[in-house]
Amino acid sequence: MIKQLFLAGAAVAMLSSTALAAEYYIVQDKTTKKCRVVDARPTETTWVQVGPLAFKTRDEADKQIAVVCKEKR
């Protein structure tokens, strides 16, 4: 019984640590020059990462999008 509780606790800790380690990126479309915040590093060639490497929270990224992204309207 104790072993099962320990394993369940370890599984919960492991799953919650990945959620806490989330990173957010500001990316810009190369053709339209529109920016957005994403939760994964861009791998497509149509999007380019702008600004610092990563933000710890989405709120930080949302606040910085106006600073680091110069959209052409």
PDB file of N, H, CA, C and O in Angstrom:
ATOM      1  N   MET A   1       0.826  -1.198   0.000  1.00  0.00           N
ATOM      2  CA  MET A   1       0.000   0.000   0.000  1.00  0.00           C
ATOM      3  C   MET A   1       0.870   1.261   0.000  1.00  0.00           C
ATOM      4  O   MET A   1       0.601   2.194  -0.756  1.00  0.00           O
ATOM      5  N   ILE A   2       1.882   1.296   0.819  1.00  0.00           N
ATOM      6  H   ILE A   2       2.100   0.538   1.434  1.00  0.00           H
ATOM      7  CA  ILE A   2       2.756   2.466   0.886  1.00  0.00           C
ATOM      8  C   ILE A   2       3.498   2.644  -0.436  1.00  0.00           C
ATOM      9  O   ILE A   2       3.701   3.764  -0.907  1.00  0.00           O
ATOM     10  N   LYS A   3       3.898   1.520  -1.023  1.00  0.00           N
ATOM     11  H   LYS A   3       3.733   0.610  -0.641  1.00  0.00           H
ATOM     12  CA  LYS A   3       4.604   1.589  -2.303  1.00  0.00           C
ATOM     13  C   LYS A   3       3.709   2.196  -3.382  1.00  0.00           C
ATOM     14  O   LYS A   3       4.175   3.001  -4.188  1.00  0.00           O
ATOM     15  N   GLN A   4       2.439   1.823  -3.406  1.00  0.00           N
ATOM     16  H   GLN A   4       2.060   1.169  -2.752  1.00  0.00           H
ATOM     17  CA  GLN A   4       1.503   2.362  -4.383  1.00  0.00           C
ATOM     18  C   GLN A   4       1.285   3.858  -4.175  1.00  0.00           C
ATOM     19  O   GLN A   4       1.215   4.614  -5.145  1.00  0.00           O
ATOM     20  N   LEU A   5       1.178   4.287  -2.932  1.00  0.00           N
ATOM     21  H   LEU A   5       1.235   3.673  -2.144  1.00  0.00           H
ATOM     22  CA  LEU A   5       1.014   5.715  -2.642  1.00  0.00           C
ATOM     23  C   LEU A   5       2.255   6.495  -3.064  1.00  0.00           C
ATOM     24  O   LEU A   5       2.149   7.598  -3.600  1.00  0.00           O
ATOM     25  N   PHE A   6       3.419   5.926  -2.821  1.00  0.00           N
ATOM     26  H   PHE A   6       3.506   5.030  -2.385  1.00  0.00           H
ATOM     27  CA  PHE A   6       4.665   6.584  -3.218  1.00  0.00           C
ATOM     28  C   PHE A   6       4.740   6.728  -4.740  1.00  0.00           C
ATOM     29  O   PHE A   6       5.098   7.789  -5.251  1.00  0.00           O
ATOM     30  N   LEU A   7       4.403   5.663  -5.456  1.00  0.00           N
ATOM     31  H   LEU A   7       4.112   4.801  -5.041  1.00  0.00           H
ATOM     32  CA  LEU A   7       4.425   5.707  -6.916  1.00  0.00           C
ATOM     33  C   LEU A   7       3.397   6.700  -7.461  1.00  0.00           C
ATOM     34  O   LEU A   7       3.678   7.412  -8.426  1.00  0.00           O
ATOM     35  N   ALA A   8       2.222   6.754  -6.859  1.00  0.00           N
ATOM     36  H   ALA A   8       1.994   6.176  -6.076  1.00  0.00           H
ATOM     37  CA  ALA A   8       1.203   7.704  -7.294  1.00  0.00           C
ATOM     38  C   ALA A   8       1.671   9.139  -7.037  1.00  0.00           C
ATOM     39  O   ALA A   8       1.484  10.017  -7.879  1.00  0.00           O
ATOM     40  N   GLY A   9       2.274   9.368  -5.884  1.00  0.00           N
ATOM     41  H   GLY A   9       2.426   8.654  -5.201  1.00  0.00           H
ATOM     42  CA  GLY A   9       2.799  10.698  -5.570  1.00  0.00           C
ATOM     43  C   GLY A   9       3.907  11.107  -6.516  1.00  0.00           C
ATOM     44  O   GLY A   9       3.974  12.264  -6.931  1.00  0.00           O
ATOM     45  N   ALA A  10       4.785  10.165  -6.866  1.00  0.00           N
ATOM     46  H   ALA A  10       4.731   9.225  -6.529  1.00  0.00           H
ATOM     47  CA  ALA A  10       5.871  10.447  -7.797  1.00  0.00           C
ATOM     48  C   ALA A  10       5.313  10.781  -9.183  1.00  0.00           C
ATOM     49  O   ALA A  10       5.829  11.669  -9.861  1.00  0.00           O
ATOM     50  N   ALA A  11       4.279  10.085  -9.598  1.00  0.00           N
ATOM     51  H   ALA A  11       3.860   9.363  -9.047  1.00  0.00           H
ATOM     52  CA  ALA A  11       3.669  10.352 -10.903  1.00  0.00           C
ATOM     53  C   ALA A  11       3.031  11.739 -10.934  1.00  0.00           C
ATOM     54  O   ALA A  11       3.163  12.462 -11.922  1.00  0.00           O
ATOM     55  N   VAL A  12       2.353  12.106  -9.874  1.00  0.00           N
ATOM     56  H   VAL A  12       2.247  11.519  -9.072  1.00  0.00           H
ATOM     57  CA  VAL A  12       1.730  13.431  -9.799  1.00  0.00           C
ATOM     58  C   VAL A  12       2.802  14.516  -9.805  1.00  0.00           C
ATOM     59  O   VAL A  12       2.653  15.531 -10.486  1.00  0.00           O
ATOM     60  N   ALA A  13       3.865  14.312  -9.064  1.00  0.00           N
ATOM     61  H   ALA A  13       3.987  13.488  -8.511  1.00  0.00           H
ATOM     62  CA  ALA A  13       4.953  15.295  -9.021  1.00  0.00           C
ATOM     63  C   ALA A  13       5.603  15.448 -10.388  1.00  0.00           C
ATOM     64  O   ALA A  13       5.933  16.560 -10.800  1.00  0.00           O
ATOM     65  N   MET A  14       5.787  14.347 -11.083  1.00  0.00           N
ATOM     66  H   MET A  14       5.519  13.444 -10.748  1.00  0.00           H
ATOM     67  CA  MET A  14       6.414  14.391 -12.394  1.00  0.00           C
ATOM     68  C   MET A  14       5.531  15.136 -13.394  1.00  0.00           C
ATOM     69  O   MET A  14       6.035  15.928 -14.190  1.00  0.00           O
ATOM     70  N   LEU A  15       4.242  14.895 -13.363  1.00  0.00           N
ATOM     71  H   LEU A  15       3.833  14.251 -12.717  1.00  0.00           H
ATOM     72  CA  LEU A  15       3.321  15.563 -14.282  1.00  0.00           C
ATOM     73  C   LEU A  15       3.191  17.050 -13.963  1.00  0.00           C
ATOM     74  O   LEU A  15       3.097  17.869 -14.877  1.00  0.00           O
ATOM     75  N   SER A  16       3.186  17.403 -12.707  1.00  0.00           N
ATOM     76  H   SER A  16       3.262  16.738 -11.965  1.00  0.00           H
ATOM     77  CA  SER A  16       3.045  18.812 -12.354  1.00  0.00           C
ATOM     78  C   SER A  16       4.324  19.589 -12.637  1.00  0.00           C
ATOM     79  O   SER A  16       4.261  20.788 -12.906  1.00  0.00           O
ATOM     80  N   SER A  17       5.479  18.938 -12.583  1.00  0.00           N
ATOM     81  H   SER A  17       5.530  17.964 -12.365  1.00  0.00           H
ATOM     82  CA  SER A  17       6.725  19.645 -12.860  1.00  0.00           C
ATOM     83  C   SER A  17       6.831  20.030 -14.333  1.00  0.00           C
ATOM     84  O   SER A  17       7.420  21.061 -14.657  1.00  0.00           O
ATOM     85  N   THR A  18       6.276  19.227 -15.220  1.00  0.00           N
ATOM     86  H   THR A  18       5.797  18.389 -14.957  1.00  0.00           H
ATOM     87  CA  THR A  18       6.299  19.599 -16.634  1.00  0.00           C
ATOM     88  C   THR A  18       5.362  20.760 -16.906  1.00  0.00           C
ATOM     89  O   THR A  18       5.639  21.588 -17.773  1.00  0.00           O
ATOM     90  N   ALA A  19       4.265  20.831 -16.185  1.00  0.00           N
ATOM     91  H   ALA A  19       4.039  20.158 -15.481  1.00  0.00           H
ATOM     92  CA  ALA A  19       3.341  21.951 -16.357  1.00  0.00           C
ATOM     93  C   ALA A  19       3.955  23.238 -15.818  1.00  0.00           C
ATOM     94  O   ALA A  19       3.737  24.310 -16.381  1.00  0.00           O
ATOM     95  N   LEU A  20       4.715  23.143 -14.741  1.00  0.00           N
ATOM     96  H   LEU A  20       4.893  22.272 -14.284  1.00  0.00           H
ATOM     97  CA  LEU A  20       5.348  24.318 -14.172  1.00  0.00           C
ATOM     98  C   LEU A  20       6.511  24.805 -15.023  1.00  0.00           C
ATOM     99  O   LEU A  20       6.886  25.975 -14.947  1.00  0.00           O
ATOM    100  N   ALA A  21       7.078  23.934 -15.820  1.00  0.00           N
ATOM    101  H   ALA A  21       6.774  22.983 -15.882  1.00  0.00           H
ATOM    102  CA  ALA A  21       8.235  24.295 -16.634  1.00  0.00           C
ATOM    103  C   ALA A  21       7.827  24.818 -18.011  1.00  0.00           C
ATOM    104  O   ALA A  21       8.653  24.871 -18.923  1.00  0.00           O
ATOM    105  N   ALA A  22       6.584  25.197 -18.166  1.00  0.00           N
ATOM    106  H   ALA A  22       5.913  25.154 -17.426  1.00  0.00           H
ATOM    107  CA  ALA A  22       6.108  25.696 -19.453  1.00  0.00           C
ATOM    108  C   ALA A  22       6.830  26.981 -19.827  1.00  0.00           C
ATOM    109  O   ALA A  22       7.129  27.810 -18.968  1.00  0.00           O
ATOM    110  N   GLU A  23       7.102  27.134 -21.096  1.00  0.00           N
ATOM    111  H   GLU A  23       6.859  26.460 -21.793  1.00  0.00           H
ATOM    112  CA  GLU A  23       7.742  28.337 -21.603  1.00  0.00           C
ATOM    113  C   GLU A  23       6.909  28.872 -22.750  1.00  0.00           C
ATOM    114  O   GLU A  23       6.262  28.115 -23.474  1.00  0.00           O
ATOM    115  N   TYR A  24       6.934  30.190 -22.908  1.00  0.00           N
ATOM    116  H   TYR A  24       7.460  30.805 -22.320  1.00  0.00           H
ATOM    117  CA  TYR A  24       6.166  30.844 -23.952  1.00  0.00           C
ATOM    118  C   TYR A  24       7.101  31.653 -24.836  1.00  0.00           C
ATOM    119  O   TYR A  24       8.071  32.241 -24.358  1.00  0.00           O
ATOM    120  N   TYR A  25       6.803  31.678 -26.115  1.00  0.00           N
ATOM    121  H   TYR A  25       6.014  31.201 -26.502  1.00  0.00           H
ATOM    122  CA  TYR A  25       7.641  32.340 -27.110  1.00  0.00           C
ATOM    123  C   TYR A  25       6.806  33.319 -27.914  1.00  0.00           C
ATOM    124  O   TYR A  25       5.617  33.094 -28.142  1.00  0.00           O
ATOM    125  N   ILE A  26       7.430  34.405 -28.343  1.00  0.00           N
ATOM    126  H   ILE A  26       8.395  34.588 -28.158  1.00  0.00           H
ATOM    127  CA  ILE A  26       6.780  35.349 -29.255  1.00  0.00           C
ATOM    128  C   ILE A  26       7.299  35.019 -30.650  1.00  0.00           C
ATOM    129  O   ILE A  26       8.505  35.021 -30.897  1.00  0.00           O
ATOM    130  N   VAL A  27       6.371  34.738 -31.552  1.00  0.00           N
ATOM    131  H   VAL A  27       5.392  34.736 -31.351  1.00  0.00           H
ATOM    132  CA  VAL A  27       6.745  34.399 -32.922  1.00  0.00           C
ATOM    133  C   VAL A  27       6.073  35.362 -33.885  1.00  0.00           C
ATOM    134  O   VAL A  27       5.030  35.942 -33.583  1.00  0.00           O
ATOM    135  N   GLN A  28       6.693  35.522 -35.052  1.00  0.00           N
ATOM    136  H   GLN A  28       7.541  35.051 -35.296  1.00  0.00           H
ATOM    137  CA  GLN A  28       6.165  36.424 -36.074  1.00  0.00           C
ATOM    138  C   GLN A  28       6.092  35.689 -37.399  1.00  0.00           C
ATOM    139  O   GLN A  28       7.043  35.017 -37.800  1.00  0.00           O
ATOM    140  N   ASP A  29       4.957  35.820 -38.078  1.00  0.00           N
ATOM    141  H   ASP A  29       4.185  36.365 -37.753  1.00  0.00           H
ATOM    142  CA  ASP A  29       4.784  35.241 -39.405  1.00  0.00           C
ATOM    143  C   ASP A  29       5.665  36.021 -40.372  1.00  0.00           C
ATOM    144  O   ASP A  29       5.626  37.252 -40.389  1.00  0.00           O
ATOM    145  N   LYS A  30       6.450  35.325 -41.168  1.00  0.00           N
ATOM    146  H   LYS A  30       6.481  34.326 -41.154  1.00  0.00           H
ATOM    147  CA  LYS A  30       7.386  35.988 -42.079  1.00  0.00           C
ATOM    148  C   LYS A  30       6.684  36.793 -43.177  1.00  0.00           C
ATOM    149  O   LYS A  30       7.204  37.822 -43.609  1.00  0.00           O
ATOM    150  N   THR A  31       5.524  36.345 -43.627  1.00  0.00           N
ATOM    151  H   THR A  31       5.102  35.510 -43.276  1.00  0.00           H
ATOM    152  CA  THR A  31       4.864  37.028 -44.737  1.00  0.00           C
ATOM    153  C   THR A  31       3.936  38.142 -44.273  1.00  0.00           C
ATOM    154  O   THR A  31       3.960  39.234 -44.839  1.00  0.00           O
ATOM    155  N   THR A  32       3.121  37.888 -43.255  1.00  0.00           N
ATOM    156  H   THR A  32       3.102  37.001 -42.795  1.00  0.00           H
ATOM    157  CA  THR A  32       2.149  38.889 -42.804  1.00  0.00           C
ATOM    158  C   THR A  32       2.700  39.810 -41.729  1.00  0.00           C
ATOM    159  O   THR A  32       2.125  40.864 -41.460  1.00  0.00           O
ATOM    160  N   LYS A  33       3.814  39.420 -41.109  1.00  0.00           N
ATOM    161  H   LYS A  33       4.282  38.564 -41.327  1.00  0.00           H
ATOM    162  CA  LYS A  33       4.448  40.188 -40.024  1.00  0.00           C
ATOM    163  C   LYS A  33       3.584  40.280 -38.773  1.00  0.00           C
ATOM    164  O   LYS A  33       3.823  41.148 -37.934  1.00  0.00           O
ATOM    165  N   LYS A  34       2.593  39.416 -38.624  1.00  0.00           N
ATOM    166  H   LYS A  34       2.399  38.710 -39.306  1.00  0.00           H
ATOM    167  CA  LYS A  34       1.754  39.392 -37.428  1.00  0.00           C
ATOM    168  C   LYS A  34       2.422  38.533 -36.367  1.00  0.00           C
ATOM    169  O   LYS A  34       3.018  37.499 -36.665  1.00  0.00           O
ATOM    170  N   CYS A  35       2.309  38.983 -35.120  1.00  0.00           N
ATOM    171  H   CYS A  35       1.824  39.823 -34.878  1.00  0.00           H
ATOM    172  CA  CYS A  35       2.938  38.278 -34.002  1.00  0.00           C
ATOM    173  C   CYS A  35       1.891  37.583 -33.142  1.00  0.00           C
ATOM    174  O   CYS A  35       0.720  37.961 -33.117  1.00  0.00           O
ATOM    175  N   ARG A  36       2.353  36.555 -32.440  1.00  0.00           N
ATOM    176  H   ARG A  36       3.305  36.248 -32.460  1.00  0.00           H
ATOM    177  CA  ARG A  36       1.502  35.871 -31.472  1.00  0.00           C
ATOM    178  C   ARG A  36       2.373  35.158 -30.460  1.00  0.00           C
ATOM    179  O   ARG A  36       3.571  34.970 -30.672  1.00  0.00           O
ATOM    180  N   VAL A  37       1.758  34.763 -29.358  1.00  0.00           N
ATOM    181  H   VAL A  37       0.784  34.915 -29.186  1.00  0.00           H
ATOM    182  CA  VAL A  37       2.448  34.032 -28.293  1.00  0.00           C
ATOM    183  C   VAL A  37       2.095  32.560 -28.439  1.00  0.00           C
ATOM    184  O   VAL A  37       0.926  32.204 -28.590  1.00  0.00           O
ATOM    185  N   VAL A  38       3.113  31.709 -28.394  1.00  0.00           N
ATOM    186  H   VAL A  38       4.062  31.999 -28.272  1.00  0.00           H
ATOM    187  CA  VAL A  38       2.910  30.261 -28.495  1.00  0.00           C
ATOM    188  C   VAL A  38       3.609  29.587 -27.328  1.00  0.00           C
ATOM    189  O   VAL A  38       4.492  30.171 -26.699  1.00  0.00           O
ATOM    190  N   ASP A  39       3.206  28.347 -27.040  1.00  0.00           N
ATOM    191  H   ASP A  39       2.488  27.873 -27.551  1.00  0.00           H
ATOM    192  CA  ASP A  39       3.808  27.632 -25.919  1.00  0.00           C
ATOM    193  C   ASP A  39       4.843  26.599 -26.346  1.00  0.00           C
ATOM    194  O   ASP A  39       5.267  25.775 -25.536  1.00  0.00           O
ATOM    195  N   ALA A  40       5.247  26.636 -27.595  1.00  0.00           N
ATOM    196  H   ALA A  40       4.903  27.305 -28.254  1.00  0.00           H
ATOM    197  CA  ALA A  40       6.285  25.728 -28.089  1.00  0.00           C
ATOM    198  C   ALA A  40       7.229  26.498 -29.006  1.00  0.00           C
ATOM    199  O   ALA A  40       6.803  27.390 -29.741  1.00  0.00           O
ATOM    200  N   ARG A  41       8.488  26.155 -28.961  1.00  0.00           N
ATOM    201  H   ARG A  41       8.834  25.430 -28.364  1.00  0.00           H
ATOM    202  CA  ARG A  41       9.467  26.824 -29.829  1.00  0.00           C
ATOM    203  C   ARG A  41       9.074  26.584 -31.283  1.00  0.00           C
ATOM    204  O   ARG A  41       8.744  25.456 -31.649  1.00  0.00           O
ATOM    205  N   PRO A  42       9.102  27.620 -32.116  1.00  0.00           N
ATOM    206  CA  PRO A  42       8.670  27.456 -33.507  1.00  0.00           C
ATOM    207  C   PRO A  42       9.600  26.523 -34.288  1.00  0.00           C
ATOM    208  O   PRO A  42      10.824  26.647 -34.233  1.00  0.00           O
ATOM    209  N   THR A  43       8.987  25.591 -35.013  1.00  0.00           N
ATOM    210  H   THR A  43       7.994  25.490 -35.059  1.00  0.00           H
ATOM    211  CA  THR A  43       9.764  24.673 -35.843  1.00  0.00           C
ATOM    212  C   THR A  43       9.445  24.867 -37.319  1.00  0.00           C
ATOM    213  O   THR A  43      10.185  24.410 -38.190  1.00  0.00           O
ATOM    214  N   GLU A  44       8.339  25.547 -37.591  1.00  0.00           N
ATOM    215  H   GLU A  44       7.737  25.918 -36.883  1.00  0.00           H
ATOM    216  CA  GLU A  44       7.970  25.814 -38.983  1.00  0.00           C
ATOM    217  C   GLU A  44       8.853  26.915 -39.544  1.00  0.00           C
ATOM    218  O   GLU A  44       9.340  27.767 -38.801  1.00  0.00           O
ATOM    219  N   THR A  45       9.054  26.898 -40.828  1.00  0.00           N
ATOM    220  H   THR A  45       8.657  26.206 -41.431  1.00  0.00           H
ATOM    221  CA  THR A  45       9.892  27.921 -41.454  1.00  0.00           C
ATOM    222  C   THR A  45       9.114  29.197 -41.741  1.00  0.00           C
ATOM    223  O   THR A  45       9.715  30.211 -42.094  1.00  0.00           O
ATOM    224  N   THR A  46       7.783  29.171 -41.599  1.00  0.00           N
ATOM    225  H   THR A  46       7.294  28.347 -41.312  1.00  0.00           H
ATOM    226  CA  THR A  46       6.984  30.362 -41.857  1.00  0.00           C
ATOM    227  C   THR A  46       6.937  31.292 -40.649  1.00  0.00           C
ATOM    228  O   THR A  46       6.549  32.452 -40.782  1.00  0.00           O
ATOM    229  N   TRP A  47       7.323  30.804 -39.482  1.00  0.00           N
ATOM    230  H   TRP A  47       7.639  29.861 -39.374  1.00  0.00           H
ATOM    231  CA  TRP A  47       7.331  31.587 -38.251  1.00  0.00           C
ATOM    232  C   TRP A  47       8.759  31.775 -37.784  1.00  0.00           C
ATOM    233  O   TRP A  47       9.581  30.865 -37.895  1.00  0.00           O
ATOM    234  N   VAL A  48       9.057  32.963 -37.259  1.00  0.00           N
ATOM    235  H   VAL A  48       8.390  33.702 -37.169  1.00  0.00           H
ATOM    236  CA  VAL A  48      10.379  33.239 -36.713  1.00  0.00           C
ATOM    237  C   VAL A  48      10.194  33.749 -35.278  1.00  0.00           C
ATOM    238  O   VAL A  48       9.291  34.536 -34.995  1.00  0.00           O
ATOM    239  N   GLN A  49      11.059  33.288 -34.396  1.00  0.00           N
ATOM    240  H   GLN A  49      11.793  32.649 -34.626  1.00  0.00           H
ATOM    241  CA  GLN A  49      10.995  33.716 -33.004  1.00  0.00           C
ATOM    242  C   GLN A  49      11.594  35.108 -32.869  1.00  0.00           C
ATOM    243  O   GLN A  49      12.654  35.389 -33.427  1.00  0.00           O
ATOM    244  N   VAL A  50      10.914  35.983 -32.127  1.00  0.00           N
ATOM    245  H   VAL A  50      10.052  35.755 -31.674  1.00  0.00           H
ATOM    246  CA  VAL A  50      11.420  37.334 -31.877  1.00  0.00           C
ATOM    247  C   VAL A  50      11.506  37.548 -30.368  1.00  0.00           C
ATOM    248  O   VAL A  50      10.794  36.903 -29.599  1.00  0.00           O
ATOM    249  N   GLY A  51      12.363  38.437 -29.963  1.00  0.00           N
ATOM    250  H   GLY A  51      12.942  38.961 -30.588  1.00  0.00           H
ATOM    251  CA  GLY A  51      12.496  38.731 -28.542  1.00  0.00           C
ATOM    252  C   GLY A  51      13.400  37.754 -27.827  1.00  0.00           C
ATOM    253  O   GLY A  51      14.141  36.999 -28.456  1.00  0.00           O
ATOM    254  N   PRO A  52      13.334  37.775 -26.496  1.00  0.00           N
ATOM    255  CA  PRO A  52      14.164  36.864 -25.691  1.00  0.00           C
ATOM    256  C   PRO A  52      13.845  35.396 -26.007  1.00  0.00           C
ATOM    257  O   PRO A  52      12.845  35.092 -26.658  1.00  0.00           O
ATOM    258  N   LEU A  53      14.688  34.520 -25.547  1.00  0.00           N
ATOM    259  H   LEU A  53      15.500  34.767 -25.018  1.00  0.00           H
ATOM    260  CA  LEU A  53      14.492  33.102 -25.844  1.00  0.00           C
ATOM    261  C   LEU A  53      13.134  32.591 -25.394  1.00  0.00           C
ATOM    262  O   LEU A  53      12.411  31.989 -26.188  1.00  0.00           O
ATOM    263  N   ALA A  54      12.768  32.819 -24.126  1.00  0.00           N
ATOM    264  H   ALA A  54      13.354  33.308 -23.480  1.00  0.00           H
ATOM    265  CA  ALA A  54      11.496  32.297 -23.628  1.00  0.00           C
ATOM    266  C   ALA A  54      11.025  33.117 -22.438  1.00  0.00           C
ATOM    267  O   ALA A  54      11.813  33.773 -21.758  1.00  0.00           O
ATOM    268  N   PHE A  55       9.729  33.062 -22.208  1.00  0.00           N
ATOM    269  H   PHE A  55       9.088  32.529 -22.761  1.00  0.00           H
ATOM    270  CA  PHE A  55       9.119  33.703 -21.052  1.00  0.00           C
ATOM    271  C   PHE A  55       8.558  32.611 -20.151  1.00  0.00           C
ATOM    272  O   PHE A  55       8.087  31.581 -20.632  1.00  0.00           O
ATOM    273  N   LYS A  56       8.610  32.839 -18.853  1.00  0.00           N
ATOM    274  H   LYS A  56       8.993  33.676 -18.462  1.00  0.00           H
ATOM    275  CA  LYS A  56       8.127  31.837 -17.895  1.00  0.00           C
ATOM    276  C   LYS A  56       6.609  31.774 -17.842  1.00  0.00           C
ATOM    277  O   LYS A  56       6.045  30.705 -17.610  1.00  0.00           O
ATOM    278  N   THR A  57       5.936  32.907 -18.053  1.00  0.00           N
ATOM    279  H   THR A  57       6.394  33.775 -18.241  1.00  0.00           H
ATOM    280  CA  THR A  57       4.471  32.920 -18.017  1.00  0.00           C
ATOM    281  C   THR A  57       3.928  33.538 -19.300  1.00  0.00           C
ATOM    282  O   THR A  57       4.604  34.317 -19.971  1.00  0.00           O
ATOM    283  N   ARG A  58       2.714  33.176 -19.617  1.00  0.00           N
ATOM    284  H   ARG A  58       2.165  32.542 -19.071  1.00  0.00           H
ATOM    285  CA  ARG A  58       2.069  33.737 -20.806  1.00  0.00           C
ATOM    286  C   ARG A  58       1.812  35.234 -20.617  1.00  0.00           C
ATOM    287  O   ARG A  58       1.866  36.004 -21.575  1.00  0.00           O
ATOM    288  N   ASP A  59       1.534  35.636 -19.383  1.00  0.00           N
ATOM    289  H   ASP A  59       1.489  35.010 -18.604  1.00  0.00           H
ATOM    290  CA  ASP A  59       1.286  37.044 -19.098  1.00  0.00           C
ATOM    291  C   ASP A  59       2.526  37.893 -19.404  1.00  0.00           C
ATOM    292  O   ASP A  59       2.408  38.985 -19.961  1.00  0.00           O
ATOM    293  N   GLU A  60       3.704  37.398 -19.043  1.00  0.00           N
ATOM    294  H   GLU A  60       3.799  36.511 -18.591  1.00  0.00           H
ATOM    295  CA  GLU A  60       4.958  38.104 -19.372  1.00  0.00           C
ATOM    296  C   GLU A  60       5.103  38.265 -20.882  1.00  0.00           C
ATOM    297  O   GLU A  60       5.440  39.342 -21.373  1.00  0.00           O
ATOM    298  N   ALA A  61       4.845  37.191 -21.604  1.00  0.00           N
ATOM    299  H   ALA A  61       4.571  36.316 -21.205  1.00  0.00           H
ATOM    300  CA  ALA A  61       4.973  37.225 -23.068  1.00  0.00           C
ATOM    301  C   ALA A  61       3.965  38.185 -23.682  1.00  0.00           C
ATOM    302  O   ALA A  61       4.290  38.926 -24.609  1.00  0.00           O
ATOM    303  N   ASP A  62       2.736  38.171 -23.160  1.00  0.00           N
ATOM    304  H   ASP A  62       2.472  37.569 -22.407  1.00  0.00           H
ATOM    305  CA  ASP A  62       1.713  39.082 -23.680  1.00  0.00           C
ATOM    306  C   ASP A  62       2.102  40.544 -23.453  1.00  0.00           C
ATOM    307  O   ASP A  62       1.842  41.396 -24.303  1.00  0.00           O
ATOM    308  N   LYS A  63       2.721  40.833 -22.315  1.00  0.00           N
ATOM    309  H   LYS A  63       2.933  40.142 -21.624  1.00  0.00           H
ATOM    310  CA  LYS A  63       3.139  42.208 -22.029  1.00  0.00           C
ATOM    311  C   LYS A  63       4.294  42.638 -22.932  1.00  0.00           C
ATOM    312  O   LYS A  63       4.373  43.805 -23.316  1.00  0.00           O
ATOM    313  N   GLN A  64       5.191  41.710 -23.276  1.00  0.00           N
ATOM    314  H   GLN A  64       5.127  40.762 -22.963  1.00  0.00           H
ATOM    315  CA  GLN A  64       6.367  42.045 -24.063  1.00  0.00           C
ATOM    316  C   GLN A  64       6.134  42.020 -25.567  1.00  0.00           C
ATOM    317  O   GLN A  64       6.985  42.485 -26.324  1.00  0.00           O
ATOM    318  N   ILE A  65       5.015  41.495 -26.011  1.00  0.00           N
ATOM    319  H   ILE A  65       4.323  41.117 -25.396  1.00  0.00           H
ATOM    320  CA  ILE A  65       4.779  41.378 -27.445  1.00  0.00           C
ATOM    321  C   ILE A  65       4.763  42.759 -28.115  1.00  0.00           C
ATOM    322  O   ILE A  65       5.226  42.897 -29.247  1.00  0.00           O
ATOM    323  N   ALA A  66       4.242  43.771 -27.435  1.00  0.00           N
ATOM    324  H   ALA A  66       3.866  43.659 -26.515  1.00  0.00           H
ATOM    325  CA  ALA A  66       4.214  45.121 -28.013  1.00  0.00           C
ATOM    326  C   ALA A  66       5.604  45.740 -28.064  1.00  0.00           C
ATOM    327  O   ALA A  66       5.861  46.619 -28.887  1.00  0.00           O
ATOM    328  N   VAL A  67       6.497  45.292 -27.197  1.00  0.00           N
ATOM    329  H   VAL A  67       6.288  44.578 -26.528  1.00  0.00           H
ATOM    330  CA  VAL A  67       7.848  45.848 -27.138  1.00  0.00           C
ATOM    331  C   VAL A  67       8.757  45.222 -28.187  1.00  0.00           C
ATOM    332  O   VAL A  67       9.482  45.927 -28.889  1.00  0.00           O
ATOM    333  N   VAL A  68       8.717  43.903 -28.291  1.00  0.00           N
ATOM    334  H   VAL A  68       8.128  43.330 -27.721  1.00  0.00           H
ATOM    335  CA  VAL A  68       9.678  43.213 -29.159  1.00  0.00           C
ATOM    336  C   VAL A  68       9.176  42.973 -30.577  1.00  0.00           C
ATOM    337  O   VAL A  68       9.965  42.664 -31.471  1.00  0.00           O
ATOM    338  N   CYS A  69       7.890  43.110 -30.787  1.00  0.00           N
ATOM    339  H   CYS A  69       7.249  43.361 -30.062  1.00  0.00           H
ATOM    340  CA  CYS A  69       7.337  42.801 -32.109  1.00  0.00           C
ATOM    341  C   CYS A  69       6.927  44.076 -32.815  1.00  0.00           C
ATOM    342  O   CYS A  69       6.080  44.824 -32.328  1.00  0.00           O
ATOM    343  N   LYS A  70       7.514  44.313 -33.932  1.00  0.00           N
ATOM    344  H   LYS A  70       8.203  43.705 -34.328  1.00  0.00           H
ATOM    345  CA  LYS A  70       7.189  45.493 -34.747  1.00  0.00           C
ATOM    346  C   LYS A  70       6.382  45.035 -35.957  1.00  0.00           C
ATOM    347  O   LYS A  70       6.942  44.727 -37.008  1.00  0.00           O
ATOM    348  N   GLU A  71       5.074  44.993 -35.799  1.00  0.00           N
ATOM    349  H   GLU A  71       4.618  45.242 -34.945  1.00  0.00           H
ATOM    350  CA  GLU A  71       4.205  44.538 -36.884  1.00  0.00           C
ATOM    351  C   GLU A  71       4.055  45.628 -37.927  1.00  0.00           C
ATOM    352  O   GLU A  71       3.932  46.808 -37.599  1.00  0.00           O
ATOM    353  N   LYS A  72       4.067  45.225 -39.167  1.00  0.00           N
ATOM    354  H   LYS A  72       4.167  44.266 -39.433  1.00  0.00           H
ATOM    355  CA  LYS A  72       3.790  46.148 -40.264  1.00  0.00           C
ATOM    356  C   LYS A  72       2.299  46.075 -40.554  1.00  0.00           C
ATOM    357  O   LYS A  72       1.776  45.016 -40.900  1.00  0.00           O
ATOM    358  N   ARG A  73       1.634  47.178 -40.415  1.00  0.00           N
ATOM    359  H   ARG A  73       2.059  48.039 -40.134  1.00  0.00           H
ATOM    360  CA  ARG A  73       0.166  47.176 -40.601  1.00  0.00           C
ATOM    361  C   ARG A  73      -0.192  47.709 -41.956  1.00  0.00           C
ATOM    362  O   ARG A  73      -1.372  47.785 -42.296  1.00  0.00           O
TER     363      ARG A  73
END
